[in-house]
Amino acid sequence: MSVTIPTHLTDGDLMAEVVRLTGNEHAVTARLIAHLAEVDARGLYVPAGFTSLYIYCHEGLGLSEDAAYNRKTAAEVARRFPVVLDMLADGRVSLTAVKLLAPVLTRANHEEALAAATGRSKFEVEKIVAAFDPKADARSTVRKLPTPTGPVVLATDVPAVPERELAETGHSGETDQPTPVCAPASTVGAPQRSTIAPRAPERYRVQFTIGEASEKMLRRLQELLRREIPSGDPAIIYDRALALLLAQVESRKHGVGAKARPTRTKTQSVAEPARNSRHIPAAVRRHVVGRDSGQCTFVAADGRRCTARAFVEYHHRGVPYAHGGPATEENIALHCRTHNAYEGQRLFGRHLPREIRVARAAYEASWTTAP
């Protein structure tokens, strides 16, 4: 079968077809899981020459390791709790959610757990799992890691390498799942990505790697804070450092916590704007961040609001800055970087920044009428 990119479709038809195909994918996936569950029940993978359903999915059906494991696990869950098939078919839960929930599902809690996982992200499902099976707090440790040497090869089954690591290890000695990475061949480990994983309700395990300079700062802080933190626990220092940094960044970016300063009043006409400054007063930033809850305010045609909270920017939502839009609470809103750029392109077209600087007069002539 030959598949081509549907460049001939209109925007509306293209988006409708994507929604239709996604629904078909959910339904087909659920049917595949149902059939795999029956293959598993009958053990049909054995006479086919495979030792397990996972091996059959990976080697026999040609699925990737992750896809094979997710489907194998979902098939096992479906045999115990068939209700999961309908939830997969209509997209209420994903294969990843089913895989994460599998170890904690029981006859008594499966309906509650699956309902709680409906429409949730992977991290939110991990929190649900932690609520059903809470783990003890991880023990704070700081240890020096081997220095990497030798040629770079692909390593997939060994833990961490860089110089120093600020890590938390569980009392039970549990380890994370291996992550494929590039690492020196002569070392015994490979660097793992930073992780934040729920361990119990409102308790999280954090693991990351730091350099020598950061380790020295941590040791110095432990010495200076020994009276307030006798144990020198890095987790407590981490909490305090986060609180201080968050207050500093929020004050700088959004004026949160900053002392109010008297603002000079200046009569300014929208018809004759002063375009020499993009400054937004701290009082306006504070109000906008609180009103918009730190979230992008772009709303799609179907009423869905963008959920982005990272890379948010101040957007002139009524009268654009280029048309003399004032930096007032009514005219400023939060937009993520993507939707801020989208609104700019919708109003002014796809002009390159260099074109705007070099030929400003010609660019201004192309402006649309101010809203």
Kinemage of the C-alpha trace (Angstrom):
@kinemage 1
@onewidth
@group {chain A} dominant
@subgroup {mainchain}
@vectorlist {calphas} color= white
{ca met a 1} P 0.000 0.000 0.000
{ca ser a 2} L 1.324 3.416 -0.969
{ca val a 3} L 0.758 6.248 1.540
{ca thr a 4} L 1.262 9.880 0.553
{ca ile a 5} L 1.033 13.158 2.451
{ca pro a 6} L -2.491 14.587 1.853
{ca thr a 7} L -1.473 18.007 0.552
{ca his a 8} L -4.714 18.230 -1.465
{ca leu a 9} L -6.995 18.412 1.603
{ca thr a 10} L -8.375 21.678 2.918
{ca asp a 11} L -7.499 22.704 6.476
{ca gly a 12} L -10.905 21.633 7.795
{ca asp a 13} L -10.895 18.305 5.956
{ca leu a 14} L -7.339 17.596 7.088
{ca met a 15} L -8.117 18.151 10.777
{ca ala a 16} L -11.340 16.127 10.516
{ca glu a 17} L -9.458 13.250 8.893
{ca val a 18} L -6.824 13.307 11.639
{ca val a 19} L -9.567 13.028 14.278
{ca arg a 20} L -11.204 10.160 12.351
{ca leu a 21} L -7.932 8.270 11.948
{ca thr a 22} L -7.102 8.722 15.622
{ca gly a 23} L -10.448 7.187 16.547
{ca asn a 24} L -9.749 4.299 14.187
{ca glu a 25} L -6.330 3.810 15.753
{ca his a 26} L -7.842 3.588 19.237
{ca ala a 27} L -10.397 1.037 18.040
{ca val a 28} L -7.852 -1.056 16.126
{ca thr a 29} L -5.452 -1.024 19.083
{ca ala a 30} L -8.195 -2.225 21.438
{ca arg a 31} L -9.106 -5.033 19.037
{ca leu a 32} L -5.454 -6.047 18.762
{ca ile a 33} L -5.160 -6.156 22.566
{ca ala a 34} L -8.311 -8.313 22.744
{ca his a 35} L -6.901 -10.753 20.195
{ca leu a 36} L -3.488 -10.846 21.913
{ca ala a 37} L -5.254 -11.604 25.208
{ca glu a 38} L -6.866 -14.651 23.606
{ca val a 39} L -3.576 -15.707 21.987
{ca asp a 40} L -2.016 -15.493 25.454
{ca ala a 41} L -4.862 -17.471 27.036
{ca arg a 42} L -4.505 -20.268 24.474
{ca gly a 43} L -0.706 -20.146 24.482
{ca leu a 44} L -0.672 -20.039 20.681
{ca tyr a 45} L 2.711 -18.302 20.627
{ca val a 46} L 4.348 -21.555 21.820
{ca pro a 47} L 3.577 -23.742 18.760
{ca ala a 48} L 4.445 -20.679 16.646
{ca gly a 49} L 8.014 -20.939 17.959
{ca phe a 50} L 8.060 -18.200 20.626
{ca thr a 51} L 8.652 -18.492 24.361
{ca ser a 52} L 6.358 -15.678 25.492
{ca leu a 53} L 3.726 -13.274 24.253
{ca tyr a 54} L 6.280 -10.464 24.471
{ca ile a 55} L 8.755 -12.317 22.219
{ca tyr a 56} L 5.928 -13.099 19.808
{ca cys a 57} L 4.926 -9.402 19.622
{ca his a 58} L 8.512 -8.238 19.221
{ca glu a 59} L 9.991 -10.854 16.913
{ca gly a 60} L 6.902 -12.381 15.344
{ca leu a 61} L 4.861 -9.217 14.757
{ca gly a 62} L 7.841 -6.893 14.316
{ca leu a 63} L 6.848 -4.439 17.050
{ca ser a 64} L 9.493 -2.400 18.856
{ca glu a 65} L 10.506 -3.455 22.363
{ca asp a 66} L 8.389 -0.729 23.976
{ca ala a 67} L 5.363 -1.385 21.756
{ca ala a 68} L 5.593 -5.134 22.360
{ca tyr a 69} L 5.868 -4.722 26.141
{ca asn a 70} L 2.974 -2.240 26.314
{ca arg a 71} L 0.678 -4.483 24.295
{ca lys a 72} L 1.707 -7.630 26.135
{ca thr a 73} L 0.997 -5.953 29.474
{ca ala a 74} L -2.315 -4.509 28.269
{ca ala a 75} L -3.373 -7.966 27.054
{ca glu a 76} L -2.649 -9.427 30.499
{ca val a 77} L -4.659 -6.642 32.157
{ca ala a 78} L -7.529 -7.140 29.681
{ca arg a 79} L -7.766 -10.827 30.606
{ca arg a 80} L -8.238 -9.845 34.255
{ca phe a 81} L -10.335 -6.722 33.703
{ca pro a 82} L -12.070 -6.713 30.270
{ca val a 83} L -13.472 -3.209 30.911
{ca val a 84} L -10.082 -1.825 29.896
{ca leu a 85} L -10.778 -2.789 26.271
{ca asp a 86} L -13.678 -0.355 25.952
{ca met a 87} L -11.606 2.361 27.611
{ca leu a 88} L -8.787 1.794 25.136
{ca ala a 89} L -11.222 1.746 22.208
{ca asp a 90} L -12.678 5.180 22.961
{ca gly a 91} L -9.355 6.701 24.019
{ca arg a 92} L -10.188 7.219 27.686
{ca val a 93} L -6.937 5.533 28.724
{ca ser a 94} L -3.716 4.937 26.818
{ca leu a 95} L -1.543 1.851 26.600
{ca thr a 96} L 1.071 3.651 28.690
{ca ala a 97} L -1.482 4.309 31.436
{ca val a 98} L -2.557 0.653 31.451
{ca lys a 99} L 1.084 -0.466 31.635
{ca leu a 100} L 1.782 1.831 34.606
{ca leu a 101} L -1.381 0.773 36.459
{ca ala a 102} L -0.941 -2.956 35.824
{ca pro a 103} L 1.120 -3.742 38.984
{ca val a 104} L -1.413 -2.116 41.351
{ca leu a 105} L -4.743 -3.144 39.808
{ca thr a 106} L -6.904 -5.492 41.877
{ca arg a 107} L -10.493 -6.675 41.791
{ca ala a 108} L -11.279 -4.164 44.512
{ca asn a 109} L -9.615 -1.066 43.061
{ca his a 110} L -9.455 -1.499 39.268
{ca glu a 111} L -12.614 0.512 38.519
{ca glu a 112} L -11.502 3.387 40.736
{ca ala a 113} L -7.922 3.357 39.389
{ca leu a 114} L -8.940 3.209 35.719
{ca ala a 115} L -11.524 5.965 36.205
{ca ala a 116} L -8.918 8.158 37.898
{ca ala a 117} L -6.502 7.588 34.994
{ca thr a 118} L -9.036 8.656 32.355
{ca gly a 119} L -7.529 11.363 30.159
{ca arg a 120} L -4.474 11.715 32.414
{ca ser a 121} L -0.861 12.272 31.407
{ca lys a 122} L 1.894 9.782 32.178
{ca phe a 123} L 3.107 11.797 35.184
{ca glu a 124} L -0.441 12.088 36.552
{ca val a 125} L -0.917 8.327 36.194
{ca glu a 126} L 2.380 7.776 38.031
{ca lys a 127} L 0.941 9.834 40.900
{ca ile a 128} L -2.156 7.625 40.924
{ca val a 129} L 0.065 4.538 41.078
{ca ala a 130} L 2.016 6.088 43.965
{ca ala a 131} L -1.242 6.692 45.829
{ca phe a 132} L -2.218 3.015 45.527
{ca asp a 133} L 1.300 1.732 46.265
{ca pro a 134} L 3.254 4.372 48.227
{ca lys a 135} L 7.005 3.947 48.640
{ca ala a 136} L 9.183 5.103 51.530
{ca asp a 137} L 11.099 8.374 51.150
{ca ala a 138} L 14.371 7.954 49.288
{ca arg a 139} L 17.591 8.302 51.261
{ca ser a 140} L 19.578 11.426 50.331
{ca thr a 141} L 23.089 10.593 49.120
{ca val a 142} L 25.957 12.341 47.348
{ca arg a 143} L 28.524 10.152 45.636
{ca lys a 144} L 31.373 10.536 43.170
{ca leu a 145} L 30.899 8.732 39.879
{ca pro a 146} L 33.554 7.165 37.613
{ca thr a 147} L 35.371 9.535 35.255
{ca pro a 148} L 34.437 8.703 31.632
{ca thr a 149} L 37.270 7.569 29.340
{ca gly a 150} L 37.618 5.727 26.041
{ca pro a 151} L 35.667 5.708 22.786
{ca val a 152} L 31.930 6.336 22.667
{ca val a 153} L 29.646 3.321 22.160
{ca leu a 154} L 25.957 2.638 22.622
{ca ala a 155} L 25.180 1.418 26.138
{ca thr a 156} L 21.726 0.242 27.138
{ca asp a 157} L 21.957 -1.755 30.322
{ca val a 158} L 24.063 0.078 32.861
{ca pro a 159} L 23.543 3.006 35.301
{ca ala a 160} L 25.190 6.507 35.512
{ca val a 161} L 28.643 7.976 34.570
{ca pro a 162} L 29.446 11.715 34.791
{ca glu a 163} L 31.705 13.161 37.483
{ca arg a 164} L 29.476 13.828 40.474
{ca glu a 165} L 25.863 13.143 41.139
{ca leu a 166} L 23.339 14.492 43.608
{ca ala a 167} L 21.020 11.497 43.740
{ca glu a 168} L 18.413 9.922 45.934
{ca thr a 169} L 18.472 6.165 46.311
{ca gly a 170} L 15.649 4.149 47.837
{ca his a 171} L 16.142 2.191 51.064
{ca ser a 172} L 15.298 -0.975 49.179
{ca gly a 173} L 18.173 -0.512 46.739
{ca glu a 174} L 15.825 -0.301 43.767
{ca thr a 175} L 17.189 1.042 40.482
{ca asp a 176} L 15.672 2.834 37.504
{ca gln a 177} L 14.925 1.149 34.206
{ca pro a 178} L 17.880 1.382 31.770
{ca thr a 179} L 17.817 4.159 29.189
{ca pro a 180} L 19.677 3.774 25.840
{ca val a 181} L 22.457 6.388 25.736
{ca cys a 182} L 25.884 7.028 24.236
{ca ala a 183} L 28.653 6.490 26.802
{ca pro a 184} L 32.389 5.709 26.999
{ca ala a 185} L 33.033 2.025 26.350
{ca ser a 186} L 35.502 1.596 29.194
{ca thr a 187} L 33.138 2.813 31.904
{ca val a 188} L 30.738 0.630 33.803
{ca gly a 189} L 27.804 2.943 33.327
{ca ala a 190} L 25.892 5.250 31.048
{ca pro a 191} L 24.401 8.641 31.939
{ca gln a 192} L 20.709 8.619 32.667
{ca arg a 193} L 18.329 11.495 32.111
{ca ser a 194} L 17.116 13.513 35.086
{ca thr a 195} L 13.979 12.104 36.652
{ca ile a 196} L 11.159 13.286 38.895
{ca ala a 197} L 8.982 10.335 39.902
{ca pro a 198} L 6.143 10.098 42.452
{ca arg a 199} L 6.849 7.657 45.297
{ca ala a 200} L 3.842 8.269 47.539
{ca pro a 201} L 1.039 10.848 47.767
{ca glu a 202} L 2.721 14.300 47.676
{ca arg a 203} L 6.197 12.709 47.842
{ca tyr a 204} L 8.590 12.615 44.851
{ca arg a 205} L 11.942 11.075 44.052
{ca val a 206} L 14.336 13.468 42.262
{ca gln a 207} L 17.572 12.356 40.619
{ca phe a 208} L 20.057 14.399 38.624
{ca thr a 209} L 23.778 14.896 38.080
{ca ile a 210} L 25.826 17.935 39.139
{ca gly a 211} L 29.358 19.087 38.414
{ca glu a 212} L 32.269 19.592 40.789
{ca ala a 213} L 31.576 23.308 41.303
{ca ser a 214} L 27.989 22.604 42.298
{ca glu a 215} L 29.118 19.819 44.638
{ca lys a 216} L 31.474 22.243 46.380
{ca met a 217} L 28.658 24.765 46.788
{ca leu a 218} L 26.463 22.038 48.250
{ca arg a 219} L 29.162 21.013 50.736
{ca arg a 220} L 29.651 24.655 51.726
{ca leu a 221} L 25.919 25.129 52.253
{ca gln a 222} L 25.827 21.999 54.404
{ca glu a 223} L 28.584 23.496 56.565
{ca leu a 224} L 26.948 26.930 56.858
{ca leu a 225} L 23.472 25.503 57.562
{ca arg a 226} L 24.566 22.835 60.017
{ca arg a 227} L 22.829 24.651 62.911
{ca glu a 228} L 19.489 24.915 61.055
{ca ile a 229} L 19.862 21.557 59.247
{ca pro a 230} L 21.958 19.309 61.535
{ca ser a 231} L 21.683 16.343 59.166
{ca gly a 232} L 22.911 18.351 56.183
{ca asp a 233} L 20.161 16.680 54.150
{ca pro a 234} L 20.496 17.843 50.502
{ca ala a 235} L 16.736 17.458 50.051
{ca ile a 236} L 16.025 20.196 52.623
{ca ile a 237} L 18.645 22.469 51.051
{ca tyr a 238} L 17.112 21.755 47.647
{ca asp a 239} L 13.669 22.823 48.944
{ca arg a 240} L 15.036 26.076 50.350
{ca ala a 241} L 17.025 26.847 47.222
{ca leu a 242} L 13.979 26.239 45.004
{ca ala a 243} L 11.829 28.567 47.113
{ca leu a 244} L 14.423 31.363 46.946
{ca leu a 245} L 15.037 30.937 43.212
{ca leu a 246} L 11.316 30.796 42.446
{ca ala a 247} L 10.686 34.028 44.354
{ca gln a 248} L 13.595 35.704 42.546
{ca val a 249} L 12.501 34.579 39.070
{ca glu a 250} L 8.823 35.433 39.635
{ca ser a 251} L 9.819 38.881 40.866
{ca arg a 252} L 12.026 39.497 37.829
{ca lys a 253} L 9.676 38.071 35.192
{ca his a 254} L 6.223 38.868 36.552
{ca gly a 255} L 6.788 41.472 39.280
{ca val a 256} L 5.385 39.055 41.877
{ca gly a 257} L 6.413 40.155 45.349
{ca ala a 258} L 8.055 43.342 44.069
{ca lys a 259} L 7.342 46.572 45.897
{ca ala a 260} L 4.821 48.726 44.088
{ca arg a 261} L 6.319 51.879 42.633
{ca pro a 262} L 4.353 55.003 41.783
{ca thr a 263} L 3.832 55.153 38.040
{ca arg a 264} L 4.051 58.356 36.070
{ca thr a 265} L 0.873 59.222 34.230
{ca lys a 266} L 1.264 60.129 30.591
{ca thr a 267} L -1.487 60.887 28.144
{ca gln a 268} L -1.000 58.746 25.062
{ca ser a 269} L -3.235 58.347 22.049
{ca val a 270} L -3.701 54.961 20.440
{ca ala a 271} L -3.734 56.733 17.094
{ca glu a 272} L -0.293 58.233 17.792
{ca pro a 273} L 1.536 55.630 19.869
{ca ala a 274} L 5.068 55.816 21.210
{ca arg a 275} L 6.759 52.668 19.923
{ca asn a 276} L 10.090 53.190 21.653
{ca ser a 277} L 9.451 50.893 24.587
{ca arg a 278} L 7.971 47.475 25.205
{ca his a 279} L 8.116 47.900 28.978
{ca ile a 280} L 5.181 46.399 30.868
{ca pro a 281} L 4.777 47.770 34.411
{ca ala a 282} L 5.258 45.300 37.250
{ca ala a 283} L 1.737 45.951 38.529
{ca val a 284} L 0.304 44.955 35.142
{ca arg a 285} L 2.458 41.814 34.999
{ca arg a 286} L 1.370 40.781 38.494
{ca his a 287} L -2.289 41.243 37.621
{ca val a 288} L -2.027 39.400 34.304
{ca val a 289} L -0.169 36.411 35.787
{ca gly a 290} L -2.718 36.066 38.571
{ca arg a 291} L -5.719 36.536 36.299
{ca asp a 292} L -4.455 34.070 33.675
{ca ser a 293} L -3.125 31.586 36.287
{ca gly a 294} L 0.289 31.558 34.591
{ca gln a 295} L -1.200 29.714 31.585
{ca cys a 296} L -1.481 30.545 27.902
{ca thr a 297} L -4.877 32.124 27.180
{ca phe a 298} L -5.151 31.177 23.511
{ca val a 299} L -8.529 29.553 22.836
{ca ala a 300} L -9.114 27.423 19.746
{ca ala a 301} L -12.240 27.558 17.595
{ca asp a 302} L -13.708 24.587 19.488
{ca gly a 303} L -13.291 26.380 22.829
{ca arg a 304} L -10.210 24.501 24.000
{ca arg a 305} L -7.715 26.640 25.899
{ca cys a 306} L -3.999 26.020 25.419
{ca thr a 307} L -2.526 24.281 28.492
{ca ala a 308} L 1.064 25.530 28.075
{ca arg a 309} L 2.734 27.078 31.131
{ca ala a 310} L 6.309 27.033 29.849
{ca phe a 311} L 7.703 29.730 27.526
{ca val a 312} L 4.755 32.024 28.267
{ca glu a 313} L 5.057 35.618 27.056
{ca tyr a 314} L 3.107 38.845 27.438
{ca his a 315} L 0.862 39.324 24.416
{ca his a 316} L -0.985 42.454 23.274
{ca arg a 317} L -4.307 40.724 22.737
{ca gly a 318} L -6.530 43.665 21.833
{ca val a 319} L -4.535 46.315 19.997
{ca pro a 320} L -1.124 44.978 18.874
{ca tyr a 321} L 2.024 46.717 20.045
{ca ala a 322} L 2.838 47.557 16.410
{ca his a 323} L -0.445 49.492 16.237
{ca gly a 324} L 0.274 51.384 19.430
{ca gly a 325} L -1.396 48.932 21.801
{ca pro a 326} L -1.002 50.068 25.423
{ca ala a 327} L 0.554 47.917 28.145
{ca thr a 328} L -2.583 47.813 30.271
{ca glu a 329} L -4.249 45.029 32.200
{ca glu a 330} L -7.064 44.889 29.653
{ca asn a 331} L -4.750 44.740 26.625
{ca ile a 332} L -2.110 42.320 27.954
{ca ala a 333} L -2.559 38.561 28.298
{ca leu a 334} L -0.336 35.507 28.555
{ca his a 335} L 0.426 33.521 25.413
{ca cys a 336} L 2.889 30.721 24.939
{ca arg a 337} L 5.674 31.352 22.436
{ca thr a 338} L 3.965 29.271 19.753
{ca his a 339} L 0.594 31.047 19.945
{ca asn a 340} L 2.226 34.459 20.320
{ca ala a 341} L 4.034 33.858 17.028
{ca tyr a 342} L 0.846 32.440 15.490
{ca glu a 343} L -1.128 35.576 16.343
{ca gly a 344} L 1.653 37.741 14.914
{ca gln a 345} L 1.630 35.810 11.655
{ca arg a 346} L -2.153 35.929 11.505
{ca leu a 347} L -2.135 39.724 11.806
{ca phe a 348} L 0.972 40.713 9.883
{ca gly a 349} L 1.842 37.736 7.675
{ca arg a 350} L 5.065 35.735 7.584
{ca his a 351} L 7.547 38.629 7.533
{ca leu a 352} L 11.143 37.856 8.445
{ca pro a 353} L 12.702 39.962 11.246
{ca arg a 354} L 15.465 41.137 8.901
{ca glu a 355} L 12.900 42.330 6.346
{ca ile a 356} L 11.153 44.303 9.049
{ca arg a 357} L 14.372 46.033 10.140
{ca val a 358} L 15.667 46.792 6.650
{ca ala a 359} L 12.401 47.940 5.081
{ca arg a 360} L 10.307 49.172 7.983
{ca ala a 361} L 8.317 51.656 5.912
{ca ala a 362} L 7.269 48.987 3.437
{ca tyr a 363} L 6.427 46.640 6.297
{ca glu a 364} L 4.307 49.285 8.039
{ca ala a 365} L 2.394 49.801 4.805
{ca ser a 366} L 1.309 46.144 4.969
{ca trp a 367} L -0.178 46.424 8.455
{ca thr a 368} L -3.827 45.595 8.688
{ca thr a 369} L -6.255 48.009 10.247
{ca ala a 370} L -5.997 48.026 14.016
{ca pro a 371} L -8.751 45.993 15.700
